[in-house]
Amino acid sequence: MEKDKIIKAAQLADDLKKVNRALEVFDQSTTGQVAVRVSSRVTDGEMMFAYLPKCIAPAICQVLAEAKNYIIKEMEEL
């Protein structure tokens, strides 16, 4: 049981680090020149990419902030 908690805590810490980094990128973009790219590995190792429109950046920031709050809550419950 203790090992599971350690693994979950490590994963949450890693997730929080990623979310904080993403928020930092958006916060430091004073020019609004943030490009959001999503990617997926498909058959035979090929990668597909798509760039999201800049107009959804505020919604992405909101989702990131909610994710951060959720992760912190989960960490506190451990």
PDB file of N, CA, C and O in Angstrom:
ATOM      1  N   MET A   1       0.819  -1.192   0.000  1.00  0.00           N
ATOM      2  CA  MET A   1       0.000   0.000   0.000  1.00  0.00           C
ATOM      3  C   MET A   1       0.867   1.261   0.000  1.00  0.00           C
ATOM      4  O   MET A   1       0.585   2.209  -0.733  1.00  0.00           O
ATOM      5  N   GLU A   2       1.903   1.274   0.807  1.00  0.00           N
ATOM      6  CA  GLU A   2       2.796   2.433   0.892  1.00  0.00           C
ATOM      7  C   GLU A   2       3.492   2.678  -0.452  1.00  0.00           C
ATOM      8  O   GLU A   2       3.693   3.823  -0.858  1.00  0.00           O
ATOM      9  N   LYS A   3       3.854   1.596  -1.128  1.00  0.00           N
ATOM     10  CA  LYS A   3       4.509   1.723  -2.432  1.00  0.00           C
ATOM     11  C   LYS A   3       3.563   2.393  -3.430  1.00  0.00           C
ATOM     12  O   LYS A   3       3.989   3.228  -4.228  1.00  0.00           O
ATOM     13  N   ASP A   4       2.277   2.024  -3.383  1.00  0.00           N
ATOM     14  CA  ASP A   4       1.292   2.637  -4.276  1.00  0.00           C
ATOM     15  C   ASP A   4       1.162   4.134  -4.025  1.00  0.00           C
ATOM     16  O   ASP A   4       1.025   4.917  -4.964  1.00  0.00           O
ATOM     17  N   LYS A   5       1.206   4.527  -2.755  1.00  0.00           N
ATOM     18  CA  LYS A   5       1.119   5.954  -2.412  1.00  0.00           C
ATOM     19  C   LYS A   5       2.336   6.713  -2.937  1.00  0.00           C
ATOM     20  O   LYS A   5       2.215   7.833  -3.433  1.00  0.00           O
ATOM     21  N   ILE A   6       3.493   6.099  -2.824  1.00  0.00           N
ATOM     22  CA  ILE A   6       4.725   6.734  -3.305  1.00  0.00           C
ATOM     23  C   ILE A   6       4.672   6.908  -4.822  1.00  0.00           C
ATOM     24  O   ILE A   6       5.047   7.955  -5.351  1.00  0.00           O
ATOM     25  N   ILE A   7       4.207   5.882  -5.505  1.00  0.00           N
ATOM     26  CA  ILE A   7       4.101   5.951  -6.958  1.00  0.00           C
ATOM     27  C   ILE A   7       3.097   7.037  -7.364  1.00  0.00           C
ATOM     28  O   ILE A   7       3.366   7.829  -8.266  1.00  0.00           O
ATOM     29  N   LYS A   8       1.945   7.067  -6.695  1.00  0.00           N
ATOM     30  CA  LYS A   8       0.925   8.074  -7.009  1.00  0.00           C
ATOM     31  C   LYS A   8       1.443   9.478  -6.708  1.00  0.00           C
ATOM     32  O   LYS A   8       1.214  10.403  -7.487  1.00  0.00           O
ATOM     33  N   ALA A   9       2.137   9.642  -5.583  1.00  0.00           N
ATOM     34  CA  ALA A   9       2.686  10.953  -5.226  1.00  0.00           C
ATOM     35  C   ALA A   9       3.708  11.413  -6.261  1.00  0.00           C
ATOM     36  O   ALA A   9       3.738  12.589  -6.624  1.00  0.00           O
ATOM     37  N   ALA A  10       4.529  10.508  -6.727  1.00  0.00           N
ATOM     38  CA  ALA A  10       5.529  10.850  -7.738  1.00  0.00           C
ATOM     39  C   ALA A  10       4.852  11.248  -9.041  1.00  0.00           C
ATOM     40  O   ALA A  10       5.277  12.204  -9.690  1.00  0.00           O
ATOM     41  N   GLN A  11       3.803  10.529  -9.434  1.00  0.00           N
ATOM     42  CA  GLN A  11       3.084  10.854 -10.664  1.00  0.00           C
ATOM     43  C   GLN A  11       2.389  12.203 -10.545  1.00  0.00           C
ATOM     44  O   GLN A  11       2.410  13.000 -11.483  1.00  0.00           O
ATOM     45  N   LEU A  12       1.778  12.461  -9.398  1.00  0.00           N
ATOM     46  CA  LEU A  12       1.123  13.752  -9.189  1.00  0.00           C
ATOM     47  C   LEU A  12       2.132  14.892  -9.225  1.00  0.00           C
ATOM     48  O   LEU A  12       1.862  15.945  -9.803  1.00  0.00           O
ATOM     49  N   ALA A  13       3.287  14.687  -8.614  1.00  0.00           N
ATOM     50  CA  ALA A  13       4.330  15.717  -8.622  1.00  0.00           C
ATOM     51  C   ALA A  13       4.793  15.991 -10.049  1.00  0.00           C
ATOM     52  O   ALA A  13       5.012  17.143 -10.423  1.00  0.00           O
ATOM     53  N   ASP A  14       4.941  14.938 -10.841  1.00  0.00           N
ATOM     54  CA  ASP A  14       5.343  15.104 -12.231  1.00  0.00           C
ATOM     55  C   ASP A  14       4.260  15.835 -13.029  1.00  0.00           C
ATOM     56  O   ASP A  14       4.560  16.725 -13.825  1.00  0.00           O
ATOM     57  N   ASP A  15       3.009  15.456 -12.809  1.00  0.00           N
ATOM     58  CA  ASP A  15       1.898  16.119 -13.494  1.00  0.00           C
ATOM     59  C   ASP A  15       1.824  17.593 -13.124  1.00  0.00           C
ATOM     60  O   ASP A  15       1.596  18.441 -13.987  1.00  0.00           O
ATOM     61  N   LEU A  16       2.015  17.903 -11.844  1.00  0.00           N
ATOM     62  CA  LEU A  16       1.976  19.296 -11.395  1.00  0.00           C
ATOM     63  C   LEU A  16       3.102  20.104 -12.034  1.00  0.00           C
ATOM     64  O   LEU A  16       2.906  21.257 -12.419  1.00  0.00           O
ATOM     65  N   LYS A  17       4.264  19.502 -12.144  1.00  0.00           N
ATOM     66  CA  LYS A  17       5.400  20.176 -12.779  1.00  0.00           C
ATOM     67  C   LYS A  17       5.067  20.511 -14.237  1.00  0.00           C
ATOM     68  O   LYS A  17       5.374  21.608 -14.705  1.00  0.00           O
ATOM     69  N   LYS A  18       4.446  19.579 -14.948  1.00  0.00           N
ATOM     70  CA  LYS A  18       4.082  19.808 -16.353  1.00  0.00           C
ATOM     71  C   LYS A  18       3.026  20.900 -16.482  1.00  0.00           C
ATOM     72  O   LYS A  18       3.119  21.759 -17.360  1.00  0.00           O
ATOM     73  N   VAL A  19       2.027  20.867 -15.612  1.00  0.00           N
ATOM     74  CA  VAL A  19       0.972  21.875 -15.661  1.00  0.00           C
ATOM     75  C   VAL A  19       1.546  23.257 -15.332  1.00  0.00           C
ATOM     76  O   VAL A  19       1.226  24.238 -16.002  1.00  0.00           O
ATOM     77  N   ASN A  20       2.387  23.331 -14.310  1.00  0.00           N
ATOM     78  CA  ASN A  20       3.006  24.607 -13.951  1.00  0.00           C
ATOM     79  C   ASN A  20       3.858  25.146 -15.097  1.00  0.00           C
ATOM     80  O   ASN A  20       3.870  26.352 -15.347  1.00  0.00           O
ATOM     81  N   ARG A  21       4.565  24.266 -15.788  1.00  0.00           N
ATOM     82  CA  ARG A  21       5.406  24.687 -16.914  1.00  0.00           C
ATOM     83  C   ARG A  21       4.529  25.245 -18.042  1.00  0.00           C
ATOM     84  O   ARG A  21       4.865  26.261 -18.651  1.00  0.00           O
ATOM     85  N   ALA A  22       3.416  24.579 -18.310  1.00  0.00           N
ATOM     86  CA  ALA A  22       2.513  25.062 -19.354  1.00  0.00           C
ATOM     87  C   ALA A  22       1.929  26.424 -18.987  1.00  0.00           C
ATOM     88  O   ALA A  22       1.843  27.317 -19.830  1.00  0.00           O
ATOM     89  N   LEU A  23       1.529  26.576 -17.729  1.00  0.00           N
ATOM     90  CA  LEU A  23       1.004  27.871 -17.280  1.00  0.00           C
ATOM     91  C   LEU A  23       2.066  28.954 -17.385  1.00  0.00           C
ATOM     92  O   LEU A  23       1.761  30.094 -17.734  1.00  0.00           O
ATOM     93  N   GLU A  24       3.300  28.607 -17.086  1.00  0.00           N
ATOM     94  CA  GLU A  24       4.405  29.562 -17.176  1.00  0.00           C
ATOM     95  C   GLU A  24       4.599  30.021 -18.624  1.00  0.00           C
ATOM     96  O   GLU A  24       4.843  31.202 -18.873  1.00  0.00           O
ATOM     97  N   VAL A  25       4.493  29.107 -19.560  1.00  0.00           N
ATOM     98  CA  VAL A  25       4.641  29.467 -20.975  1.00  0.00           C
ATOM     99  C   VAL A  25       3.561  30.459 -21.381  1.00  0.00           C
ATOM    100  O   VAL A  25       3.843  31.453 -22.050  1.00  0.00           O
ATOM    101  N   PHE A  26       2.321  30.188 -20.973  1.00  0.00           N
ATOM    102  CA  PHE A  26       1.235  31.107 -21.308  1.00  0.00           C
ATOM    103  C   PHE A  26       1.421  32.449 -20.608  1.00  0.00           C
ATOM    104  O   PHE A  26       1.193  33.493 -21.219  1.00  0.00           O
ATOM    105  N   ASP A  27       1.829  32.443 -19.343  1.00  0.00           N
ATOM    106  CA  ASP A  27       1.993  33.681 -18.574  1.00  0.00           C
ATOM    107  C   ASP A  27       3.105  34.563 -19.120  1.00  0.00           C
ATOM    108  O   ASP A  27       3.000  35.789 -19.082  1.00  0.00           O
ATOM    109  N   GLN A  28       4.159  33.957 -19.620  1.00  0.00           N
ATOM    110  CA  GLN A  28       5.306  34.737 -20.092  1.00  0.00           C
ATOM    111  C   GLN A  28       5.151  35.213 -21.524  1.00  0.00           C
ATOM    112  O   GLN A  28       6.012  35.919 -22.049  1.00  0.00           O
ATOM    113  N   SER A  29       4.062  34.829 -22.150  1.00  0.00           N
ATOM    114  CA  SER A  29       3.824  35.246 -23.527  1.00  0.00           C
ATOM    115  C   SER A  29       3.147  36.608 -23.526  1.00  0.00           C
ATOM    116  O   SER A  29       1.923  36.707 -23.605  1.00  0.00           O
ATOM    117  N   THR A  30       3.948  37.642 -23.436  1.00  0.00           N
ATOM    118  CA  THR A  30       3.397  39.000 -23.411  1.00  0.00           C
ATOM    119  C   THR A  30       2.878  39.422 -24.780  1.00  0.00           C
ATOM    120  O   THR A  30       2.090  40.361 -24.885  1.00  0.00           O
ATOM    121  N   THR A  31       3.315  38.735 -25.824  1.00  0.00           N
ATOM    122  CA  THR A  31       2.891  39.104 -27.167  1.00  0.00           C
ATOM    123  C   THR A  31       1.719  38.266 -27.653  1.00  0.00           C
ATOM    124  O   THR A  31       1.163  38.536 -28.717  1.00  0.00           O
ATOM    125  N   GLY A  32       1.341  37.260 -26.891  1.00  0.00           N
ATOM    126  CA  GLY A  32       0.241  36.401 -27.312  1.00  0.00           C
ATOM    127  C   GLY A  32       0.635  35.441 -28.417  1.00  0.00           C
ATOM    128  O   GLY A  32      -0.227  34.910 -29.118  1.00  0.00           O
ATOM    129  N   GLN A  33       1.914  35.217 -28.576  1.00  0.00           N
ATOM    130  CA  GLN A  33       2.410  34.383 -29.671  1.00  0.00           C
ATOM    131  C   GLN A  33       2.579  32.917 -29.269  1.00  0.00           C
ATOM    132  O   GLN A  33       3.495  32.248 -29.747  1.00  0.00           O
ATOM    133  N   VAL A  34       1.715  32.421 -28.407  1.00  0.00           N
ATOM    134  CA  VAL A  34       1.790  31.027 -27.995  1.00  0.00           C
ATOM    135  C   VAL A  34       1.094  30.172 -29.039  1.00  0.00           C
ATOM    136  O   VAL A  34      -0.038  30.451 -29.434  1.00  0.00           O
ATOM    137  N   ALA A  35       1.785  29.127 -29.481  1.00  0.00           N
ATOM    138  CA  ALA A  35       1.184  28.167 -30.403  1.00  0.00           C
ATOM    139  C   ALA A  35       0.975  26.862 -29.631  1.00  0.00           C
ATOM    140  O   ALA A  35       1.889  26.362 -28.976  1.00  0.00           O
ATOM    141  N   VAL A  36      -0.229  26.328 -29.717  1.00  0.00           N
ATOM    142  CA  VAL A  36      -0.535  25.080 -29.019  1.00  0.00           C
ATOM    143  C   VAL A  36      -0.587  23.970 -30.060  1.00  0.00           C
ATOM    144  O   VAL A  36      -1.382  24.003 -31.000  1.00  0.00           O
ATOM    145  N   ARG A  37       0.282  22.992 -29.862  1.00  0.00           N
ATOM    146  CA  ARG A  37       0.360  21.871 -30.796  1.00  0.00           C
ATOM    147  C   ARG A  37      -0.029  20.596 -30.069  1.00  0.00           C
ATOM    148  O   ARG A  37       0.404  20.363 -28.941  1.00  0.00           O
ATOM    149  N   VAL A  38      -0.825  19.790 -30.695  1.00  0.00           N
ATOM    150  CA  VAL A  38      -1.138  18.469 -30.167  1.00  0.00           C
ATOM    151  C   VAL A  38      -0.545  17.454 -31.136  1.00  0.00           C
ATOM    152  O   VAL A  38      -0.473  17.691 -32.342  1.00  0.00           O
ATOM    153  N   SER A  39      -0.126  16.327 -30.587  1.00  0.00           N
ATOM    154  CA  SER A  39       0.460  15.306 -31.446  1.00  0.00           C
ATOM    155  C   SER A  39       0.029  13.930 -30.973  1.00  0.00           C
ATOM    156  O   SER A  39      -0.363  13.730 -29.824  1.00  0.00           O
ATOM    157  N   SER A  40       0.117  13.003 -31.892  1.00  0.00           N
ATOM    158  CA  SER A  40      -0.249  11.627 -31.592  1.00  0.00           C
ATOM    159  C   SER A  40       0.579  10.698 -32.468  1.00  0.00           C
ATOM    160  O   SER A  40       0.810  10.963 -33.648  1.00  0.00           O
ATOM    161  N   ARG A  41       1.016   9.609 -31.863  1.00  0.00           N
ATOM    162  CA  ARG A  41       1.743   8.608 -32.641  1.00  0.00           C
ATOM    163  C   ARG A  41       0.707   7.646 -33.213  1.00  0.00           C
ATOM    164  O   ARG A  41      -0.117   7.091 -32.485  1.00  0.00           O
ATOM    165  N   VAL A  42       0.764   7.461 -34.515  1.00  0.00           N
ATOM    166  CA  VAL A  42      -0.189   6.570 -35.181  1.00  0.00           C
ATOM    167  C   VAL A  42       0.565   5.353 -35.711  1.00  0.00           C
ATOM    168  O   VAL A  42       1.716   5.123 -35.340  1.00  0.00           O
ATOM    169  N   THR A  43      -0.058   4.602 -36.544  1.00  0.00           N
ATOM    170  CA  THR A  43       0.523   3.354 -37.036  1.00  0.00           C
ATOM    171  C   THR A  43       1.933   3.548 -37.582  1.00  0.00           C
ATOM    172  O   THR A  43       2.264   4.590 -38.148  1.00  0.00           O
ATOM    173  N   ASP A  44       2.740   2.530 -37.400  1.00  0.00           N
ATOM    174  CA  ASP A  44       4.116   2.487 -37.909  1.00  0.00           C
ATOM    175  C   ASP A  44       4.983   3.632 -37.388  1.00  0.00           C
ATOM    176  O   ASP A  44       5.932   4.041 -38.057  1.00  0.00           O
ATOM    177  N   GLY A  45       4.669   4.151 -36.205  1.00  0.00           N
ATOM    178  CA  GLY A  45       5.490   5.190 -35.594  1.00  0.00           C
ATOM    179  C   GLY A  45       5.340   6.566 -36.200  1.00  0.00           C
ATOM    180  O   GLY A  45       6.055   7.490 -35.813  1.00  0.00           O
ATOM    181  N   GLU A  46       4.437   6.721 -37.131  1.00  0.00           N
ATOM    182  CA  GLU A  46       4.211   8.030 -37.744  1.00  0.00           C
ATOM    183  C   GLU A  46       3.561   8.974 -36.731  1.00  0.00           C
ATOM    184  O   GLU A  46       2.709   8.565 -35.942  1.00  0.00           O
ATOM    185  N   MET A  47       3.969  10.226 -36.764  1.00  0.00           N
ATOM    186  CA  MET A  47       3.401  11.227 -35.867  1.00  0.00           C
ATOM    187  C   MET A  47       2.459  12.138 -36.648  1.00  0.00           C
ATOM    188  O   MET A  47       2.746  12.550 -37.772  1.00  0.00           O
ATOM    189  N   MET A  48       1.321  12.441 -36.012  1.00  0.00           N
ATOM    190  CA  MET A  48       0.390  13.413 -36.577  1.00  0.00           C
ATOM    191  C   MET A  48       0.393  14.638 -35.667  1.00  0.00           C
ATOM    192  O   MET A  48       0.452  14.509 -34.445  1.00  0.00           O
ATOM    193  N   PHE A  49       0.330  15.821 -36.265  1.00  0.00           N
ATOM    194  CA  PHE A  49       0.346  17.061 -35.514  1.00  0.00           C
ATOM    195  C   PHE A  49      -0.831  17.934 -35.919  1.00  0.00           C
ATOM    196  O   PHE A  49      -1.298  17.882 -37.057  1.00  0.00           O
ATOM    197  N   ALA A  50      -1.297  18.725 -34.987  1.00  0.00           N
ATOM    198  CA  ALA A  50      -2.313  19.730 -35.278  1.00  0.00           C
ATOM    199  C   ALA A  50      -2.030  20.937 -34.392  1.00  0.00           C
ATOM    200  O   ALA A  50      -1.679  20.795 -33.221  1.00  0.00           O
ATOM    201  N   TYR A  51      -2.186  22.111 -34.960  1.00  0.00           N
ATOM    202  CA  TYR A  51      -2.033  23.346 -34.198  1.00  0.00           C
ATOM    203  C   TYR A  51      -3.413  23.906 -33.907  1.00  0.00           C
ATOM    204  O   TYR A  51      -4.257  24.008 -34.798  1.00  0.00           O
ATOM    205  N   LEU A  52      -3.633  24.267 -32.658  1.00  0.00           N
ATOM    206  CA  LEU A  52      -4.929  24.797 -32.244  1.00  0.00           C
ATOM    207  C   LEU A  52      -4.961  26.305 -32.456  1.00  0.00           C
ATOM    208  O   LEU A  52      -3.919  26.959 -32.397  1.00  0.00           O
ATOM    209  N   PRO A  53      -6.137  26.862 -32.700  1.00  0.00           N
ATOM    210  CA  PRO A  53      -6.224  28.313 -32.917  1.00  0.00           C
ATOM    211  C   PRO A  53      -5.902  29.095 -31.643  1.00  0.00           C
ATOM    212  O   PRO A  53      -6.199  28.659 -30.530  1.00  0.00           O
ATOM    213  N   LYS A  54      -5.295  30.245 -31.836  1.00  0.00           N
ATOM    214  CA  LYS A  54      -4.879  31.084 -30.703  1.00  0.00           C
ATOM    215  C   LYS A  54      -6.062  31.570 -29.874  1.00  0.00           C
ATOM    216  O   LYS A  54      -5.901  31.879 -28.694  1.00  0.00           O
ATOM    217  N   CYS A  55      -7.231  31.640 -30.466  1.00  0.00           N
ATOM    218  CA  CYS A  55      -8.393  32.169 -29.753  1.00  0.00           C
ATOM    219  C   CYS A  55      -8.823  31.273 -28.585  1.00  0.00           C
ATOM    220  O   CYS A  55      -9.581  31.718 -27.723  1.00  0.00           O
ATOM    221  N   ILE A  56      -8.360  30.036 -28.540  1.00  0.00           N
ATOM    222  CA  ILE A  56      -8.757  29.158 -27.438  1.00  0.00           C
ATOM    223  C   ILE A  56      -7.726  29.146 -26.304  1.00  0.00           C
ATOM    224  O   ILE A  56      -7.884  28.403 -25.336  1.00  0.00           O
ATOM    225  N   ALA A  57      -6.684  29.954 -26.417  1.00  0.00           N
ATOM    226  CA  ALA A  57      -5.655  30.006 -25.377  1.00  0.00           C
ATOM    227  C   ALA A  57      -6.228  30.334 -23.989  1.00  0.00           C
ATOM    228  O   ALA A  57      -5.814  29.702 -23.018  1.00  0.00           O
ATOM    229  N   PRO A  58      -7.151  31.281 -23.848  1.00  0.00           N
ATOM    230  CA  PRO A  58      -7.711  31.549 -22.513  1.00  0.00           C
ATOM    231  C   PRO A  58      -8.429  30.336 -21.918  1.00  0.00           C
ATOM    232  O   PRO A  58      -8.343  30.089 -20.716  1.00  0.00           O
ATOM    233  N   ALA A  59      -9.135  29.585 -22.757  1.00  0.00           N
ATOM    234  CA  ALA A  59      -9.824  28.389 -22.264  1.00  0.00           C
ATOM    235  C   ALA A  59      -8.821  27.325 -21.842  1.00  0.00           C
ATOM    236  O   ALA A  59      -9.041  26.616 -20.860  1.00  0.00           O
ATOM    237  N   ILE A  60      -7.728  27.211 -22.574  1.00  0.00           N
ATOM    238  CA  ILE A  60      -6.685  26.252 -22.202  1.00  0.00           C
ATOM    239  C   ILE A  60      -6.072  26.646 -20.861  1.00  0.00           C
ATOM    240  O   ILE A  60      -5.825  25.784 -20.017  1.00  0.00           O
ATOM    241  N   CYS A  61      -5.828  27.922 -20.660  1.00  0.00           N
ATOM    242  CA  CYS A  61      -5.288  28.396 -19.374  1.00  0.00           C
ATOM    243  C   CYS A  61      -6.246  28.067 -18.238  1.00  0.00           C
ATOM    244  O   CYS A  61      -5.812  27.673 -17.155  1.00  0.00           O
ATOM    245  N   GLN A  62      -7.524  28.223 -18.470  1.00  0.00           N
ATOM    246  CA  GLN A  62      -8.523  27.917 -17.448  1.00  0.00           C
ATOM    247  C   GLN A  62      -8.492  26.425 -17.108  1.00  0.00           C
ATOM    248  O   GLN A  62      -8.540  26.054 -15.935  1.00  0.00           O
ATOM    249  N   VAL A  63      -8.415  25.589 -18.113  1.00  0.00           N
ATOM    250  CA  VAL A  63      -8.349  24.138 -17.879  1.00  0.00           C
ATOM    251  C   VAL A  63      -7.072  23.782 -17.124  1.00  0.00           C
ATOM    252  O   VAL A  63      -7.098  22.938 -16.228  1.00  0.00           O
ATOM    253  N   LEU A  64      -5.967  24.410 -17.476  1.00  0.00           N
ATOM    254  CA  LEU A  64      -4.705  24.149 -16.777  1.00  0.00           C
ATOM    255  C   LEU A  64      -4.798  24.559 -15.306  1.00  0.00           C
ATOM    256  O   LEU A  64      -4.298  23.851 -14.432  1.00  0.00           O
ATOM    257  N   ALA A  65      -5.434  25.693 -15.033  1.00  0.00           N
ATOM    258  CA  ALA A  65      -5.593  26.138 -13.646  1.00  0.00           C
ATOM    259  C   ALA A  65      -6.469  25.169 -12.863  1.00  0.00           C
ATOM    260  O   ALA A  65      -6.191  24.879 -11.699  1.00  0.00           O
ATOM    261  N   GLU A  66      -7.522  24.671 -13.494  1.00  0.00           N
ATOM    262  CA  GLU A  66      -8.382  23.681 -12.830  1.00  0.00           C
ATOM    263  C   GLU A  66      -7.631  22.375 -12.590  1.00  0.00           C
ATOM    264  O   GLU A  66      -7.798  21.735 -11.552  1.00  0.00           O
ATOM    265  N   ALA A  67      -6.807  21.989 -13.552  1.00  0.00           N
ATOM    266  CA  ALA A  67      -6.007  20.773 -13.395  1.00  0.00           C
ATOM    267  C   ALA A  67      -5.024  20.932 -12.245  1.00  0.00           C
ATOM    268  O   ALA A  67      -4.814  20.000 -11.468  1.00  0.00           O
ATOM    269  N   LYS A  68      -4.424  22.107 -12.138  1.00  0.00           N
ATOM    270  CA  LYS A  68      -3.482  22.369 -11.056  1.00  0.00           C
ATOM    271  C   LYS A  68      -4.180  22.245  -9.700  1.00  0.00           C
ATOM    272  O   LYS A  68      -3.651  21.624  -8.778  1.00  0.00           O
ATOM    273  N   ASN A  69      -5.357  22.832  -9.586  1.00  0.00           N
ATOM    274  CA  ASN A  69      -6.109  22.741  -8.336  1.00  0.00           C
ATOM    275  C   ASN A  69      -6.473  21.297  -8.009  1.00  0.00           C
ATOM    276  O   ASN A  69      -6.395  20.884  -6.852  1.00  0.00           O
ATOM    277  N   TYR A  70      -6.868  20.534  -9.010  1.00  0.00           N
ATOM    278  CA  TYR A  70      -7.220  19.128  -8.813  1.00  0.00           C
ATOM    279  C   TYR A  70      -6.007  18.324  -8.333  1.00  0.00           C
ATOM    280  O   TYR A  70      -6.112  17.527  -7.400  1.00  0.00           O
ATOM    281  N   ILE A  71      -4.864  18.539  -8.974  1.00  0.00           N
ATOM    282  CA  ILE A  71      -3.652  17.805  -8.599  1.00  0.00           C
ATOM    283  C   ILE A  71      -3.245  18.141  -7.172  1.00  0.00           C
ATOM    284  O   ILE A  71      -2.887  17.252  -6.400  1.00  0.00           O
ATOM    285  N   ILE A  72      -3.299  19.416  -6.821  1.00  0.00           N
ATOM    286  CA  ILE A  72      -2.942  19.827  -5.457  1.00  0.00           C
ATOM    287  C   ILE A  72      -3.881  19.181  -4.450  1.00  0.00           C
ATOM    288  O   ILE A  72      -3.442  18.720  -3.396  1.00  0.00           O
ATOM    289  N   LYS A  73      -5.155  19.146  -4.765  1.00  0.00           N
ATOM    290  CA  LYS A  73      -6.137  18.503  -3.875  1.00  0.00           C
ATOM    291  C   LYS A  73      -5.808  17.018  -3.702  1.00  0.00           C
ATOM    292  O   LYS A  73      -5.837  16.496  -2.588  1.00  0.00           O
ATOM    293  N   GLU A  74      -5.501  16.352  -4.797  1.00  0.00           N
ATOM    294  CA  GLU A  74      -5.145  14.933  -4.733  1.00  0.00           C
ATOM    295  C   GLU A  74      -3.887  14.714  -3.893  1.00  0.00           C
ATOM    296  O   GLU A  74      -3.799  13.742  -3.143  1.00  0.00           O
ATOM    297  N   MET A  75      -2.926  15.610  -4.019  1.00  0.00           N
ATOM    298  CA  MET A  75      -1.684  15.491  -3.232  1.00  0.00           C
ATOM    299  C   MET A  75      -1.968  15.668  -1.750  1.00  0.00           C
ATOM    300  O   MET A  75      -1.396  14.971  -0.911  1.00  0.00           O
ATOM    301  N   GLU A  76      -2.858  16.608  -1.431  1.00  0.00           N
ATOM    302  CA  GLU A  76      -3.195  16.842  -0.023  1.00  0.00           C
ATOM    303  C   GLU A  76      -3.915  15.638   0.581  1.00  0.00           C
ATOM    304  O   GLU A  76      -3.763  15.351   1.769  1.00  0.00           O
ATOM    305  N   GLU A  77      -4.699  14.936  -0.241  1.00  0.00           N
ATOM    306  CA  GLU A  77      -5.440  13.784   0.255  1.00  0.00           C
ATOM    307  C   GLU A  77      -4.560  12.561   0.486  1.00  0.00           C
ATOM    308  O   GLU A  77      -4.959  11.633   1.190  1.00  0.00           O
ATOM    309  N   LEU A  78      -3.383  12.554  -0.096  1.00  0.00           N
ATOM    310  CA  LEU A  78      -2.448  11.450   0.148  1.00  0.00           C
ATOM    311  C   LEU A  78      -1.945  11.574   1.546  1.00  0.00           C
ATOM    312  O   LEU A  78      -1.140  10.755   1.987  1.00  0.00           O
TER     313      LEU A  78
END
